[in-house]
Amino acid sequence: MHELDPLFDTVARYFSLLAEPTRLRILHCICHEEKSVNEIVMLSEATQTNVSRHLNLLHRAGIVARRKEGNQVYYQVADPVFINICREVCVRIAARIEEHQPLRNSFLELMPNSQRRKKEFSRA
């Protein structure tokens, strides 16, 4: 056993959170602002059960935070580094898909202005 195996196992679990399209849609819904579970269900076009299951997983991993207000539960990103990693991967993949120019532009719009300018400059 390599001394770094426990670290690699933990990192692999962390990155596995990106391996589910529904989780990516959920994170996309809340990457800019807190939203209620009902809003996330509507925006992600997934079922309430599926959204709740994924939100719970993301919460246990420390990626999202939640708060309760009356009957509503609200979620927001708790680990902005995870969102940055997710955005970077999505932008890089979208940039490779030439026939999907609007898709690439949508991802670029998600990036903070300074990073967006750098990406647009590097494409020129």
Residue pairs with C-beta under 8 A, 6 or more apart in sequence:
2 8
13 61
14 61
14 82
17 23
17 57
17 58
17 61
17 63
17 82
18 24
18 85
18 86
18 89
20 54
22 44
22 46
22 50
22 51
22 54
23 54
23 57
23 58
24 86
24 90
25 43
25 44
25 45
25 46
26 40
26 44
26 46
26 51
26 54
26 55
26 58
27 58
27 63
27 64
27 77
27 82
27 83
27 86
28 44
28 110
29 35
29 39
29 40
29 43
29 44
30 40
30 64
30 75
30 76
30 77
31 77
31 83
31 86
31 87
31 110
33 76
34 67
34 74
34 75
34 76
35 43
35 74
35 75
35 76
36 72
36 73
36 74
36 75
37 48
37 51
37 52
37 55
37 72
37 73
37 74
37 75
38 72
40 51
40 55
40 75
41 47
41 48
41 51
44 51
46 54
55 64
55 66
55 75
58 64
59 65
59 66
59 75
62 78
62 79
63 77
63 78
63 79
63 82
64 75
64 76
64 77
64 78
64 79
65 75
65 76
65 77
65 78
66 73
66 74
66 75
66 76
67 73
67 74
68 74
77 83
87 107
87 110
87 111
90 107
90 110
91 104
91 107
91 108
91 110
91 111
91 119
94 100
94 103
94 104
94 106
94 107
95 104
95 119
95 123
97 103
97 104
108 116
108 119
108 120
109 116
111 119
